[in-house]
Amino acid sequence: QDCWVGSARSTKTADGSADGYLLLQDTTAALANVGITSWGDRVEVYNLRGFDLSRGAEYLGQSFMKDSLFRVNTTNSVKGWSQWPYSKKEFFWNSQVIKGFEWYDTTTSTILPNVTLENYKYVKYTDDPSDWWFWQTPSAFRMLSHSDQFKPDKTMMVTKGITCTDCDMGACSGSSCSGGAFFRVDETYRGSSWLFNWLDLDGSVMRHVRPTAPAQPYLIGSQPDWWRLDDSASWREPRFNNPWVTPMPADEVVARVEMRVANNGQQYTVGAFDGQNITRIGYVSQYGDVNKRVVMTRTEGTAGMTGKFGWYTVWNMTNSG
C-alpha cells in the first residue's frame, strides 16, 4: 500500500492528506540483522516469514502483525546457529542480540495475533557477569527497557495465538529459574522497564510455562509492586525474570496519564539513571495501597491498571523537578 513517512515519523496516505498505515504483505527475510523495523507512526504486517534473523521484527508507534513466523537455528546455520546470530564471541558486535520480536519503548501499542516462533535456544556466551554479553542471552520475545525518556503507551502489547515451538523454557529450582529463551523483561532503573505491560489475551503465552493455567486473559506487568494487581491472585513469574502476572480483572483496564510541569515538562535530555534522584519529581499511587506506586520522572507518562479506587500523585517539592 502506497504511503509515505513525513516529519516526526508521521505515516501518511500516498497524497499526504491523512494519517495512513504502511502495509506489508507476504514478506520473507533471512540471514540478516533485522527482518522488518518500522519507525513510522502506523504499520500493518501480514504473513511475515523470518529465518535466521538476529532480530525478527520491531515496530514503533501503533503496529499490527498477524499470521507470521520467526525461525532460527535452521539448516542454513553453522554449528547449530546461523551465521547471523554469530556464535563466536569475536563476532558478537557484528550482529545484534538474538530475539524474535522486540518491543520498543517509545509510546508503542502493538497487537500480535497468530505468531509462531521456533528454535529459540538458551546460549551462555560468557561466565563473567561484568561482561555485557553475559546478560544478552537469546529470547523469542524481548523488551527494550533501557530508556527513561521513552515510556510505553497504555496497553503496550496485546497478543493472541502465540506459539513457541522447540524453545528453551528454562529450568527452575524453587523461585529461581535459568536457561530460558522465551521471554524476559530486564529489571532496570528506567521508566520503560517500570511501565512495561503485556496483555496475554487468550493465555497462550502463560500456558507455555504453566500448561495447566486456565486459557484466559493475563496481564504481565513489570517487577514493581505497582503491577501486583491482586494480593491473592498475582504472582511473580520466575521464567520471565519475575514480572508480576495476574488474571486480567474484568472491571479494570490499563490507563495512561500524562502530567506536564510548567517550564519543566518534557526533559528529553535527562533520564532517571542510577543515582540521579534529581529526576524523580514524585510518584503515582493507587488509593487503598501505598505500596502500589511508581516513580514519576521528568519525562511525563505513567501507565498502569486503573485499580478499584483511582490514582493520586505525590510531588517531591524538595528538588528541582
C-alpha positions as CSV (number, residue, x, y, z in Angstrom):
1,Q,0.0,0.0,0.0
2,D,1.4,3.4,-1.0
3,C,2.2,5.7,1.8
4,W,5.0,8.0,3.0
5,V,6.6,8.9,6.2
6,G,6.7,12.6,6.8
7,S,8.2,14.8,9.5
8,A,8.4,13.3,13.0
9,R,7.9,9.8,11.5
10,S,4.2,10.6,10.7
11,T,2.9,7.9,8.5
12,K,0.6,9.4,5.8
13,T,-1.5,8.3,2.9
14,A,0.1,8.4,-0.6
15,D,-1.0,12.0,-1.2
16,G,-0.1,13.1,2.4
17,S,-3.6,14.3,3.1
18,A,-4.4,12.0,6.1
19,D,-2.9,9.6,8.5
20,G,-2.2,6.2,6.9
21,Y,-0.7,2.8,7.6
22,L,2.3,1.3,5.9
23,L,1.0,-2.1,4.8
24,L,3.4,-5.0,4.2
25,Q,2.1,-8.4,3.0
26,D,3.8,-11.8,2.2
27,T,7.3,-10.7,3.1
28,T,10.3,-13.1,3.6
29,A,13.6,-12.1,5.2
30,A,16.6,-14.3,6.0
31,L,20.2,-14.3,7.2
32,A,20.2,-10.7,8.3
33,N,20.4,-8.5,11.4
34,V,16.7,-7.4,11.1
35,G,13.6,-8.7,9.3
36,I,11.3,-5.6,9.5
37,T,11.7,-2.4,11.5
38,S,9.3,0.4,11.2
39,W,9.8,3.8,12.9
40,G,6.7,5.3,11.5
41,D,3.5,6.1,13.4
42,R,1.5,3.2,12.0
43,V,2.3,-0.1,10.3
44,E,0.4,-3.4,9.5
45,V,2.3,-6.6,8.6
46,Y,0.7,-9.8,7.3
47,N,2.4,-13.1,6.7
48,L,6.0,-12.2,7.5
49,R,8.4,-15.1,7.3
50,G,11.8,-14.6,9.0
51,F,14.6,-17.2,9.0
52,D,17.9,-16.9,11.0
53,L,17.4,-13.2,11.9
54,S,19.2,-11.6,14.8
55,R,16.0,-9.6,15.4
56,G,12.9,-10.7,13.6
57,A,10.8,-7.5,13.9
58,E,10.4,-4.3,15.9
59,Y,7.9,-1.6,15.4
60,L,7.4,1.9,16.9
61,G,4.0,3.7,17.1
62,Q,0.8,1.7,16.5
63,S,1.5,-1.7,14.9
64,F,-0.4,-4.9,13.9
65,M,1.3,-8.1,12.8
66,K,-0.7,-11.2,12.0
67,D,0.0,-14.8,10.8
68,S,3.8,-14.5,11.0
69,L,6.7,-16.9,11.7
70,F,10.2,-16.5,13.0
71,R,12.6,-19.4,12.9
72,V,16.3,-19.6,13.9
73,N,18.7,-22.5,14.1
74,T,17.9,-23.7,10.6
75,T,19.9,-25.9,8.2
76,N,21.4,-22.6,6.9
77,S,23.3,-22.5,10.2
78,V,26.9,-23.2,11.2
79,K,27.3,-25.5,14.2
80,G,23.7,-25.1,15.1
81,W,23.4,-21.4,14.8
82,S,23.0,-19.1,11.8
83,Q,26.0,-17.1,10.6
84,W,24.0,-14.0,11.6
85,P,23.3,-14.8,15.2
86,Y,27.0,-15.3,15.4
87,S,28.2,-18.0,17.8
88,K,31.8,-16.8,18.1
89,K,32.5,-14.1,20.7
90,E,34.8,-12.1,18.4
91,F,31.9,-11.6,16.0
92,F,29.2,-10.7,18.5
93,W,29.3,-7.0,17.8
94,N,28.8,-7.7,14.1
95,S,25.4,-9.0,15.0
96,Q,22.7,-8.0,17.4
97,V,21.2,-9.7,20.4
98,I,19.1,-12.7,19.2
99,K,15.4,-12.0,19.6
100,G,12.3,-13.0,17.6
101,F,10.2,-9.9,18.4
102,E,11.4,-6.9,20.3
103,W,9.1,-4.3,21.8
104,Y,10.4,-0.8,21.5
105,D,9.8,1.6,24.4
106,T,8.7,4.7,22.6
107,T,5.0,5.1,23.4
108,T,4.2,1.9,21.5
109,S,1.0,-0.1,21.2
110,T,1.4,-3.5,19.4
111,I,-1.1,-6.2,18.5
112,L,0.2,-9.6,17.6
113,P,-2.3,-12.4,16.7
114,N,-1.2,-15.8,15.4
115,V,2.6,-15.5,15.6
116,T,4.9,-18.6,15.7
117,L,8.5,-18.6,17.0
118,E,10.7,-21.7,16.5
119,N,14.0,-23.0,17.8
120,Y,15.0,-20.2,20.2
121,K,17.6,-21.7,22.4
122,Y,19.5,-20.5,25.5
123,V,23.1,-19.7,24.8
124,K,25.6,-18.7,27.6
125,Y,28.1,-16.5,25.9
126,T,30.4,-15.9,28.9
127,D,30.7,-16.8,32.5
128,D,31.7,-13.2,33.5
129,P,28.8,-11.2,34.9
130,S,30.7,-8.0,34.3
131,D,30.7,-8.7,30.6
132,W,27.7,-7.1,28.8
133,W,27.1,-10.3,26.8
134,F,26.6,-12.3,30.0
135,W,23.1,-10.7,30.1
136,Q,22.3,-10.8,26.3
137,T,21.1,-14.4,26.0
138,P,18.7,-15.1,23.1
139,S,14.9,-14.7,23.6
140,A,11.9,-15.3,21.4
141,F,10.4,-12.1,22.9
142,R,12.4,-9.2,24.4
143,M,11.5,-5.9,25.9
144,L,13.8,-2.9,25.2
145,S,14.0,-1.3,28.6
146,H,17.0,1.0,28.6
147,S,15.3,4.4,28.5
148,D,13.5,6.7,30.8
149,Q,12.8,9.4,28.3
150,F,10.6,7.0,26.3
151,K,7.8,5.1,28.0
152,P,5.1,2.7,26.9
153,D,1.6,3.7,25.9
154,K,-1.4,2.3,27.7
155,T,-1.6,-1.5,26.9
156,M,1.8,-1.8,25.4
157,M,1.3,-5.2,23.9
158,V,-1.7,-7.5,23.1
159,T,-1.1,-11.0,21.8
160,K,-3.3,-14.0,20.9
161,G,-2.4,-17.3,19.5
162,I,1.3,-17.3,20.3
163,T,3.2,-20.5,19.7
164,C,6.8,-21.1,20.6
165,T,8.0,-24.5,19.3
166,D,11.2,-26.1,20.4
167,C,12.1,-23.0,22.5
168,D,14.0,-23.4,25.8
169,M,11.7,-22.6,28.7
170,G,14.4,-22.9,31.3
171,A,14.7,-25.0,34.5
172,C,13.6,-23.9,37.9
173,S,14.8,-24.6,41.5
174,G,12.3,-23.1,43.9
175,S,11.7,-19.5,42.8
176,S,14.8,-19.2,40.7
177,C,14.9,-20.1,37.0
178,S,17.6,-20.1,34.4
179,G,18.3,-21.3,30.9
180,G,15.1,-19.9,29.3
181,A,14.9,-18.3,25.9
182,F,11.2,-17.5,25.6
183,F,10.7,-14.0,27.2
184,R,12.2,-11.7,29.7
185,V,11.9,-8.1,30.7
186,D,15.1,-6.7,32.2
187,E,14.8,-5.1,35.6
188,T,16.4,-1.6,35.1
189,Y,16.1,1.8,36.8
190,R,14.2,3.2,33.8
191,G,10.6,4.2,33.2
192,S,10.4,1.9,30.1
193,S,11.1,-1.0,32.4
194,W,8.8,0.0,35.3
195,L,5.8,0.6,33.0
196,F,6.1,-2.4,30.7
197,N,2.8,-4.3,30.3
198,W,1.6,-7.2,28.1
199,L,-1.9,-8.4,27.8
200,D,-1.9,-12.2,27.0
201,L,-5.4,-12.2,25.7
202,D,-6.0,-15.9,25.4
203,G,-3.4,-17.2,27.9
204,S,-1.3,-18.8,25.1
205,V,1.8,-17.1,26.5
206,M,1.4,-18.2,30.1
207,R,0.4,-21.7,29.1
208,H,3.8,-22.2,27.6
209,V,5.4,-22.0,31.1
210,R,2.3,-23.1,33.1
211,P,0.5,-25.7,30.9
212,T,-2.3,-26.2,33.5
213,A,-3.2,-22.5,33.7
214,P,-6.7,-21.7,32.5
215,A,-7.0,-20.3,29.0
216,Q,-8.0,-16.8,30.0
217,P,-6.5,-13.3,29.7
218,Y,-3.5,-12.5,31.8
219,L,-1.8,-9.2,32.4
220,I,2.0,-9.5,32.5
221,G,3.4,-6.3,34.2
222,S,6.8,-5.3,35.3
223,Q,8.7,-6.0,38.5
224,P,7.5,-3.1,40.7
225,D,4.5,-3.7,43.1
226,W,2.6,-1.2,41.0
227,W,1.7,-4.2,38.9
228,R,0.7,-6.5,41.8
229,L,-3.0,-6.2,41.0
230,D,-4.4,-8.8,43.4
231,D,-2.7,-9.9,46.7
232,S,-4.1,-13.4,46.4
233,A,-4.2,-13.9,42.6
234,S,-0.9,-12.2,41.4
235,W,2.4,-14.0,41.3
236,R,5.9,-13.3,40.1
237,E,6.8,-15.4,37.1
238,P,10.4,-16.6,37.5
239,R,10.8,-17.9,33.9
240,F,10.3,-14.3,32.7
241,N,12.7,-12.6,35.2
242,N,10.0,-12.1,37.9
243,P,7.4,-9.7,36.4
244,W,4.0,-9.7,38.1
245,V,1.3,-11.8,36.4
246,T,-2.4,-11.6,37.2
247,P,-5.6,-12.9,35.6
248,M,-6.9,-9.8,33.9
249,P,-9.6,-8.2,36.1
250,A,-12.9,-7.8,34.4
251,D,-13.6,-4.4,35.8
252,E,-10.2,-2.7,35.2
253,V,-8.2,-1.6,32.2
254,V,-4.7,-0.3,31.6
255,A,-4.6,3.5,31.6
256,R,-2.0,6.2,31.0
257,V,-1.8,9.7,32.5
258,E,0.5,12.5,31.2
259,M,1.3,15.4,33.5
260,R,3.5,18.2,32.5
261,V,5.1,20.6,34.9
262,A,5.2,24.2,33.7
263,N,8.6,25.2,32.4
264,N,9.9,21.7,33.4
265,G,7.9,19.3,31.4
266,Q,9.4,17.3,28.5
267,Q,13.0,16.9,29.7
268,Y,14.1,14.5,27.0
269,T,17.8,15.1,27.7
270,V,17.6,13.9,31.3
271,G,16.9,10.3,32.3
272,A,16.3,8.7,35.6
273,F,19.7,7.0,35.7
274,D,21.1,5.2,38.7
275,G,21.9,7.7,41.5
276,Q,20.3,10.7,39.7
277,N,17.4,11.3,42.1
278,I,17.1,14.8,40.8
279,T,14.9,13.3,38.0
280,R,12.4,11.9,40.5
281,I,9.8,14.5,40.9
282,G,7.2,12.4,42.8
283,Y,5.2,9.2,42.4
284,V,1.8,8.0,41.3
285,S,0.0,5.6,43.7
286,Q,-3.3,3.7,43.8
287,Y,-5.8,4.6,46.5
288,G,-6.0,1.8,49.1
289,D,-2.4,0.6,48.8
290,V,0.5,3.0,49.1
291,N,2.9,0.2,48.1
292,K,1.3,0.1,44.7
293,R,3.1,3.1,43.3
294,V,5.6,4.0,40.6
295,V,8.2,6.8,40.5
296,M,7.3,9.8,38.3
297,T,10.2,11.4,36.4
298,R,10.6,14.5,34.3
299,T,9.6,12.8,31.1
300,E,5.8,12.6,31.5
301,G,3.8,9.4,31.1
302,T,2.6,6.9,33.7
303,A,0.8,3.7,32.6
304,G,-0.9,1.2,35.0
305,M,-4.1,-0.6,35.9
306,T,-6.9,1.8,36.9
307,G,-7.4,-0.1,40.2
308,K,-10.5,-0.1,42.3
309,F,-10.4,3.5,43.6
310,G,-8.3,5.6,41.3
311,W,-4.8,7.1,41.4
312,Y,-3.3,10.0,43.2
313,T,0.0,11.9,42.8
314,V,2.6,12.9,45.4
315,W,5.0,15.6,44.3
316,N,8.6,15.8,45.6
317,M,8.8,19.5,46.3
318,T,12.4,19.4,47.7
319,N,14.3,19.0,44.4
320,S,14.4,20.8,41.1
321,G,11.8,18.6,39.5
